[in-house]
Amino acid sequence: MQTETNTNIIPTAKQLAYQDWEFGLFLHFGLRTFYEGYADFDERPMTPADFNPAGLDCEQWIRTAKEAGMAYAVLTAKHHDGFSNWPSKYSRFSVEASPWKDGKGDVVREYVDACRKFGVKAGLYYSPYDGSADFYAQDAEAYDDYFVNQITELLGSYGEIDILWFDGCGSENHTYDWDRIIGTIRRLQPGILIFNMGDPDFRWIGNEDGIAPIPCWNVADATDFSILTKEKETLGTRLWLPAECDVQMRANGSTWFYSDQDEHMVKSVGELMGLYYLSVGRGTNLLLNIGPNREGLLPAKDTAHLEAFGEEIRRRFGRPIATLAACRQEGLVWRYDAQESHLLDHIVIQEDLTEGEHVLAFRVSVLTAKTHQPVAVYEGRNIGHKAIIRLPAVKAAGVIVEVTAHGGAREPVLRELSIHYSGDTGVV
């Protein structure tokens, strides 16, 4: 539950910037891509000799993300199997041991270069657990050396990296020297955002369904760190930790990597829009996964649905009927009066989070078209970065947003308020 103490905790500038990104592309790609049906912690042996994405085009990945309205991307530099998508000096289980580009290729390099070309923030996923390191369980100190060495390669060789995404699966009973690891990360990349472990800047929502709960506060004292356990990692104090929802484009529970068998599971634009409301619409970021195929390309159907999804987001929210500038504020009430009554079906509200999160409850009313009387149509708790209120189409003469409960020393401030009418979308 949100408390007044929580309202005194404020975000850093980079956390606020992250929350503005809102929508990103998750890219699961690696040696596992070439093994049909390979699941996490699969015991089948793999060999780098099978890694050969002859048509690899990271620019296609990132151009598609950009055109869909995504602001950032996260690539699996190393997943649980331990295969390094860059020529690591500390592992023979890497692209260097593959036939791809005669062992001289570097997926991480091509990906980061593509992000820079298209102005997309570059994130790298790194699994702390490593199934290829036979000393992982036997020698924690030696593994910490390996961890630090690989992280140094990733953060010291590719310029500015915006996100380091730690997946806790496999780490449930392992102790890492986080002080040493985080010290290395912060020294090499002072501006980086760390996901969920060690010294996090943002956190996992706790499920892989892309759905944030109500309410979803920005302050937390513990994080869910693995899908394999309900135990939380205690932070020792309350921290500003905005949440991120990660979800697959394909509804295949067994793998986030490409499969020949699940194209029919690509989510419809209607379902993707539902996830948008349940993530971005509840104040979190949405990280949508697509597994590039064995050629090294985003599959055609996934790409088409992603592009259509981005277009639908723009269609619904890109041309507001009115914004905060058209509203009159009296205390903690913001009122929009239309020149003529019109249909509306969405109201989007953003709290100014610069000095923390202060709204604890709010109410939205419409002014009826005929009598101009206020009628409450929605009551919520936190607004946070963004609250998207979706209503049945209603003709209204105006809208009233009222903060009904707040905490902290200062009164809440709205950053933005917008009124929209998307109409009958026909999206399925």
C-alpha positions as CSV (number, residue, x, y, z in Angstrom):
1,M,0.0,0.0,0.0
2,Q,1.2,3.5,-0.8
3,T,2.0,5.6,2.3
4,E,3.0,9.2,2.9
5,T,6.6,8.0,3.4
6,N,6.5,6.6,-0.2
7,T,5.4,10.0,-1.6
8,N,8.7,11.5,-0.4
9,I,10.8,9.2,-2.5
10,I,11.7,10.8,-5.8
11,P,13.1,9.4,-9.1
12,T,16.4,10.2,-10.8
13,A,16.4,12.0,-14.1
14,K,17.4,8.8,-15.9
15,Q,14.4,6.9,-14.3
16,L,12.0,9.6,-15.5
17,A,13.6,9.4,-19.0
18,Y,13.1,5.6,-19.0
19,Q,9.4,6.0,-18.1
20,D,9.0,8.3,-21.0
21,W,10.3,5.6,-23.4
22,E,7.2,3.5,-22.6
23,F,7.5,0.9,-25.4
24,G,10.4,-1.3,-26.3
25,L,11.4,-4.4,-28.3
26,F,12.7,-7.5,-26.6
27,L,15.0,-9.6,-28.9
28,H,15.7,-13.2,-27.9
29,F,18.3,-14.4,-30.3
30,G,21.3,-16.7,-30.0
31,L,22.4,-20.3,-30.5
32,R,19.1,-21.5,-29.2
33,T,17.4,-20.0,-32.2
34,F,18.9,-22.8,-34.2
35,Y,17.5,-25.6,-32.0
36,E,13.8,-26.1,-32.5
37,G,11.9,-26.5,-29.2
38,Y,14.9,-25.8,-27.0
39,A,13.5,-24.7,-23.6
40,D,15.2,-23.0,-20.6
41,F,17.6,-25.3,-18.9
42,D,17.2,-27.9,-21.6
43,E,19.8,-30.7,-21.2
44,R,20.3,-31.2,-24.9
45,P,23.9,-30.3,-25.9
46,M,24.4,-27.4,-28.3
47,T,27.4,-26.5,-30.4
48,P,28.4,-23.1,-31.8
49,A,28.9,-24.9,-35.1
50,D,25.1,-24.6,-35.7
51,F,25.1,-20.8,-35.3
52,N,24.9,-19.3,-38.8
53,P,22.4,-16.5,-39.3
54,A,23.4,-15.9,-43.0
55,G,21.0,-13.0,-43.5
56,L,21.5,-11.3,-40.2
57,D,20.1,-7.7,-40.4
58,C,20.0,-5.9,-37.1
59,E,19.0,-2.8,-39.0
60,Q,15.7,-4.5,-40.0
61,W,15.0,-5.3,-36.3
62,I,15.6,-1.7,-35.1
63,R,14.1,0.1,-38.1
64,T,10.9,-2.0,-37.5
65,A,11.0,-1.1,-33.8
66,K,11.4,2.6,-34.6
67,E,8.5,2.6,-37.2
68,A,6.3,0.9,-34.6
69,G,6.9,3.8,-32.1
70,M,9.3,1.9,-29.8
71,A,12.0,4.0,-28.1
72,Y,14.3,1.2,-26.8
73,A,15.4,-2.4,-27.4
74,V,16.9,-5.2,-25.3
75,L,18.9,-8.0,-27.0
76,T,20.0,-11.2,-25.3
77,A,23.8,-10.8,-25.3
78,K,23.9,-14.0,-23.2
79,H,21.0,-16.2,-22.2
80,H,20.9,-19.0,-19.6
81,D,22.6,-21.4,-22.0
82,G,25.7,-19.2,-21.8
83,F,26.2,-18.6,-25.5
84,S,27.8,-15.2,-26.0
85,N,26.5,-13.2,-28.9
86,W,29.9,-11.4,-29.0
87,P,33.4,-12.8,-29.3
88,S,34.1,-13.0,-25.6
89,K,37.7,-13.7,-24.5
90,Y,36.4,-15.6,-21.5
91,S,34.3,-18.2,-23.2
92,R,34.8,-20.6,-26.1
93,F,31.0,-20.9,-26.3
94,S,30.5,-17.8,-28.5
95,V,30.0,-16.5,-32.0
96,E,33.8,-16.7,-32.4
97,A,33.5,-20.5,-32.5
98,S,30.8,-20.5,-35.1
99,P,31.0,-20.6,-38.9
100,W,29.1,-17.3,-39.1
101,K,31.4,-14.8,-40.8
102,D,34.2,-17.3,-40.3
103,G,34.1,-16.6,-36.6
104,K,34.7,-12.9,-37.0
105,G,31.1,-11.8,-36.5
106,D,29.7,-9.8,-33.5
107,V,25.9,-9.7,-33.1
108,V,26.2,-7.2,-30.2
109,R,28.2,-4.8,-32.4
110,E,25.8,-4.9,-35.3
111,Y,22.8,-4.5,-32.9
112,V,24.3,-1.5,-31.0
113,D,25.3,0.1,-34.3
114,A,21.7,-0.3,-35.6
115,C,20.3,1.2,-32.4
116,R,22.5,4.3,-32.9
117,K,21.6,4.6,-36.5
118,F,17.9,4.7,-35.8
119,G,18.0,6.6,-32.5
120,V,16.7,3.7,-30.4
121,K,18.1,3.2,-26.9
122,A,20.3,0.1,-26.7
123,G,19.8,-2.4,-24.0
124,L,21.6,-5.7,-23.3
125,Y,20.2,-8.7,-21.6
126,Y,22.7,-10.7,-19.6
127,S,21.8,-13.9,-17.7
128,P,23.7,-14.1,-14.4
129,Y,23.2,-17.8,-14.5
130,D,25.3,-19.5,-17.1
131,G,24.7,-23.2,-18.1
132,S,28.0,-23.3,-20.0
133,A,30.2,-22.5,-17.1
134,D,30.9,-25.7,-15.3
135,F,32.3,-23.8,-12.3
136,Y,29.1,-21.8,-11.7
137,A,28.0,-23.9,-8.8
138,Q,31.4,-25.1,-7.6
139,D,33.4,-21.9,-7.3
140,A,31.4,-18.7,-6.7
141,E,34.5,-16.6,-6.6
142,A,35.8,-17.8,-9.9
143,Y,32.3,-17.3,-11.4
144,D,32.3,-13.7,-10.1
145,D,35.6,-13.1,-11.9
146,Y,33.9,-14.5,-15.1
147,F,30.8,-12.4,-14.6
148,V,32.9,-9.2,-14.1
149,N,35.1,-10.0,-17.1
150,Q,32.2,-10.5,-19.4
151,I,30.3,-7.5,-18.2
152,T,33.5,-5.4,-18.7
153,E,33.6,-6.6,-22.3
154,L,30.0,-5.6,-22.9
155,L,30.1,-2.3,-21.2
156,G,33.6,-1.3,-22.1
157,S,33.7,-2.1,-25.9
158,Y,30.5,-0.8,-27.4
159,G,30.1,2.8,-26.3
160,E,27.1,4.0,-24.3
161,I,24.7,1.2,-23.3
162,D,21.3,2.4,-21.9
163,I,20.0,-0.7,-20.2
164,L,21.6,-3.8,-18.6
165,W,18.8,-6.3,-18.2
166,F,19.4,-9.1,-15.5
167,D,17.2,-12.1,-15.7
168,G,17.1,-13.9,-12.3
169,C,16.0,-17.4,-13.6
170,G,18.6,-19.9,-12.4
171,S,20.0,-17.7,-9.8
172,E,17.5,-18.7,-7.0
173,N,20.1,-20.3,-4.8
174,H,23.3,-18.5,-5.9
175,T,25.1,-15.6,-4.2
176,Y,26.9,-13.1,-6.4
177,D,29.4,-10.5,-5.2
178,W,27.0,-7.7,-6.2
179,D,29.1,-5.0,-4.6
180,R,32.0,-5.8,-7.0
181,I,29.7,-6.4,-10.0
182,I,27.7,-3.3,-9.5
183,G,30.8,-1.2,-8.8
184,T,32.2,-2.4,-12.2
185,I,29.0,-1.6,-14.0
186,R,28.6,1.9,-12.5
187,R,32.2,2.7,-13.2
188,L,32.1,1.7,-16.8
189,Q,28.6,3.1,-17.5
190,P,27.5,5.7,-15.0
191,G,24.3,6.5,-16.8
192,I,23.1,2.9,-17.4
193,L,19.8,1.6,-16.1
194,I,19.9,-1.8,-14.4
195,F,16.9,-4.0,-14.4
196,N,15.7,-5.8,-11.3
197,M,18.9,-7.2,-9.7
198,G,21.9,-6.0,-7.8
199,D,21.3,-2.3,-7.7
200,P,18.1,-1.9,-9.8
201,D,16.8,1.3,-11.4
202,F,13.6,-0.4,-12.6
203,R,11.8,-3.6,-11.8
204,W,10.0,-6.6,-13.3
205,I,6.2,-6.6,-12.9
206,G,6.3,-10.2,-11.7
207,N,4.7,-12.0,-14.5
208,E,5.4,-12.7,-18.2
209,D,1.9,-11.8,-19.4
210,G,2.4,-8.1,-19.9
211,I,-0.2,-7.2,-17.3
212,A,0.4,-4.6,-14.5
213,P,-1.8,-4.8,-11.4
214,I,-4.1,-2.0,-10.0
215,P,-2.6,-0.1,-8.3
216,C,0.9,-0.1,-9.6
217,W,3.0,2.2,-7.5
218,N,6.4,3.5,-8.5
219,V,7.9,2.8,-5.0
220,A,8.9,-0.7,-3.9
221,D,10.9,-2.3,-1.1
222,A,11.3,-5.7,-2.8
223,T,11.5,-7.2,-6.3
224,D,10.2,-10.3,-8.0
225,F,13.4,-11.7,-9.6
226,S,12.5,-15.0,-11.1
227,I,9.5,-16.7,-12.7
228,L,10.6,-19.9,-10.9
229,T,10.0,-18.7,-7.3
230,K,7.5,-16.6,-5.4
231,E,10.2,-15.4,-3.1
232,K,11.1,-11.7,-3.5
233,E,14.5,-10.0,-3.3
234,T,14.3,-7.6,-0.4
235,L,15.9,-4.2,-1.1
236,G,16.4,-3.1,2.5
237,T,14.7,0.2,1.9
238,R,12.0,1.8,-0.2
239,L,13.2,2.9,-3.7
240,W,11.8,4.5,-6.7
241,L,11.6,1.6,-9.1
242,P,9.3,2.0,-12.1
243,A,7.9,-1.3,-13.4
244,E,8.3,-3.0,-16.8
245,C,5.9,-5.6,-18.3
246,D,7.6,-8.1,-20.6
247,V,5.5,-10.3,-22.9
248,Q,5.9,-12.4,-26.0
249,M,4.5,-11.5,-29.4
250,R,3.8,-15.3,-29.8
251,A,1.8,-17.0,-27.1
252,N,4.2,-19.8,-26.8
253,G,4.9,-20.5,-23.1
254,S,7.9,-22.8,-23.7
255,T,10.2,-20.4,-25.5
256,W,10.9,-16.7,-26.1
257,F,13.2,-17.6,-29.1
258,Y,12.1,-18.2,-32.6
259,S,10.2,-21.4,-33.4
260,D,8.9,-22.9,-36.7
261,Q,5.9,-24.2,-34.9
262,D,4.1,-21.2,-33.4
263,E,3.5,-18.6,-36.1
264,H,-0.3,-19.2,-35.6
265,M,0.3,-17.9,-32.0
266,V,1.2,-14.4,-33.1
267,K,-1.0,-12.1,-31.1
268,S,-3.6,-10.0,-32.9
269,V,-3.5,-6.3,-32.9
270,G,-6.6,-6.3,-30.7
271,E,-4.9,-8.4,-28.1
272,L,-1.7,-6.3,-28.3
273,M,-3.8,-3.2,-27.7
274,G,-5.3,-4.9,-24.7
275,L,-1.8,-5.4,-23.3
276,Y,-1.0,-1.8,-24.0
277,Y,-3.9,-0.7,-21.8
278,L,-2.9,-3.1,-19.1
279,S,0.8,-2.0,-19.1
280,V,1.4,1.5,-20.5
281,G,-2.1,2.4,-19.5
282,R,-1.3,1.5,-15.9
283,G,1.9,3.5,-15.7
284,T,4.5,0.8,-16.7
285,N,6.7,0.3,-19.7
286,L,5.9,-2.5,-22.2
287,L,8.7,-4.7,-23.5
288,L,7.3,-6.8,-26.4
289,N,9.4,-9.8,-27.5
290,I,10.0,-11.1,-31.0
291,G,12.5,-13.8,-31.7
292,P,14.5,-13.2,-34.9
293,N,14.5,-16.3,-37.2
294,R,17.4,-18.4,-38.3
295,E,18.2,-16.1,-41.2
296,G,18.6,-13.3,-38.6
297,L,15.4,-11.4,-39.5
298,L,12.2,-10.5,-37.7
299,P,9.6,-12.9,-39.1
300,A,7.2,-11.4,-41.6
301,K,3.9,-12.0,-39.6
302,D,5.4,-10.7,-36.3
303,T,6.7,-7.7,-38.2
304,A,3.3,-7.0,-39.8
305,H,1.5,-7.2,-36.5
306,L,4.0,-5.0,-34.7
307,E,3.7,-2.4,-37.4
308,A,-0.1,-2.5,-37.3
309,F,0.1,-2.3,-33.5
310,G,2.2,0.8,-33.6
311,E,-0.1,2.4,-36.2
312,E,-3.2,1.6,-34.0
313,I,-1.5,3.3,-31.0
314,R,-0.9,6.4,-33.1
315,R,-4.4,6.3,-34.5
316,R,-6.0,6.2,-31.0
317,F,-3.8,8.6,-29.2
318,G,-1.8,10.6,-31.8
319,R,-4.5,13.4,-32.3
320,P,-6.1,14.4,-29.0
321,I,-9.2,16.5,-29.2
322,A,-8.0,18.6,-26.2
323,T,-5.0,18.7,-23.9
324,L,-4.1,20.1,-20.5
325,A,-3.6,23.5,-22.1
326,A,-7.4,23.6,-22.7
327,C,-8.2,22.8,-19.1
328,R,-9.0,25.2,-16.2
329,Q,-7.5,24.2,-12.8
330,E,-9.1,25.1,-9.5
331,G,-7.2,23.5,-6.6
332,L,-7.1,19.8,-7.3
333,V,-9.7,19.9,-10.0
334,W,-9.0,20.2,-13.7
335,R,-12.0,21.0,-16.0
336,Y,-12.2,20.9,-19.7
337,D,-15.2,22.6,-21.3
338,A,-15.8,21.8,-25.0
339,Q,-17.0,24.5,-27.4
340,E,-19.5,22.0,-28.6
341,S,-20.4,18.6,-27.2
342,H,-18.6,15.7,-28.8
343,L,-18.0,12.0,-28.5
344,L,-15.0,10.8,-26.4
345,D,-13.8,7.3,-25.3
346,H,-10.4,7.9,-23.8
347,I,-9.0,10.2,-21.2
348,V,-5.2,10.0,-20.6
349,I,-3.7,11.5,-17.5
350,Q,-0.1,11.9,-16.4
351,E,1.2,13.0,-13.0
352,D,4.3,15.2,-12.8
353,L,6.6,12.7,-11.0
354,T,9.6,15.0,-10.7
355,E,9.1,15.3,-7.0
356,G,7.6,11.9,-6.5
357,E,4.2,10.3,-6.7
358,H,1.5,12.1,-4.8
359,V,-1.9,11.1,-6.2
360,L,-3.5,8.4,-4.0
361,A,-7.0,8.5,-5.5
362,F,-8.8,10.4,-8.3
363,R,-12.1,10.7,-10.0
364,V,-13.1,11.3,-13.6
365,S,-16.5,12.8,-14.5
366,V,-18.0,13.8,-17.8
367,L,-20.3,16.8,-18.2
368,T,-23.4,15.4,-19.9
369,A,-24.2,16.7,-23.4
370,K,-27.8,17.7,-22.7
371,T,-27.9,19.0,-19.2
372,H,-24.1,19.7,-18.6
373,Q,-24.3,17.9,-15.3
374,P,-21.2,16.2,-13.9
375,V,-21.5,12.4,-13.8
376,A,-18.7,10.3,-12.3
377,V,-17.6,7.6,-14.9
378,Y,-14.3,6.4,-13.3
379,E,-12.5,6.2,-10.0
380,G,-8.9,5.2,-9.7
381,R,-6.0,5.2,-7.3
382,N,-2.6,6.2,-8.6
383,I,-2.1,8.0,-11.9
384,G,1.7,7.6,-12.0
385,H,3.5,8.1,-15.3
386,K,0.3,7.5,-17.3
387,A,-3.3,6.4,-16.6
388,I,-5.4,5.6,-19.7
389,I,-9.1,5.7,-18.9
390,R,-11.0,3.8,-21.6
391,L,-14.8,4.5,-21.7
392,P,-17.7,3.5,-23.8
393,A,-18.3,6.2,-26.3
394,V,-20.1,9.0,-24.7
395,K,-21.2,12.5,-26.0
396,A,-20.0,15.0,-23.5
397,A,-19.8,18.8,-23.0
398,G,-16.6,18.4,-20.9
399,V,-14.5,16.4,-18.6
400,I,-13.6,16.9,-14.9
401,V,-10.6,15.2,-13.3
402,E,-10.4,15.5,-9.5
403,V,-7.6,14.3,-7.2
404,T,-9.6,13.0,-4.2
405,A,-6.7,11.8,-2.0
406,H,-3.0,12.7,-2.0
407,G,0.1,12.4,0.2
408,G,3.3,14.3,0.7
409,A,4.2,17.8,1.5
410,R,3.2,19.3,-1.8
411,E,0.0,19.1,-3.8
412,P,0.0,16.9,-6.9
413,V,0.7,18.4,-10.3
414,L,-0.6,17.1,-13.6
415,R,2.0,16.8,-16.4
416,E,-0.6,16.2,-19.1
417,L,-4.3,15.5,-19.6
418,S,-5.7,14.6,-23.0
419,I,-9.2,13.8,-24.4
420,H,-9.6,11.4,-27.3
421,Y,-12.1,9.7,-29.5
422,S,-11.0,6.6,-31.4
423,G,-14.3,5.4,-32.6
424,D,-15.3,1.9,-33.6
425,T,-11.8,0.5,-34.3
426,G,-12.8,-2.8,-35.9
427,V,-9.5,-4.2,-34.5
428,V,-9.5,-7.9,-33.7
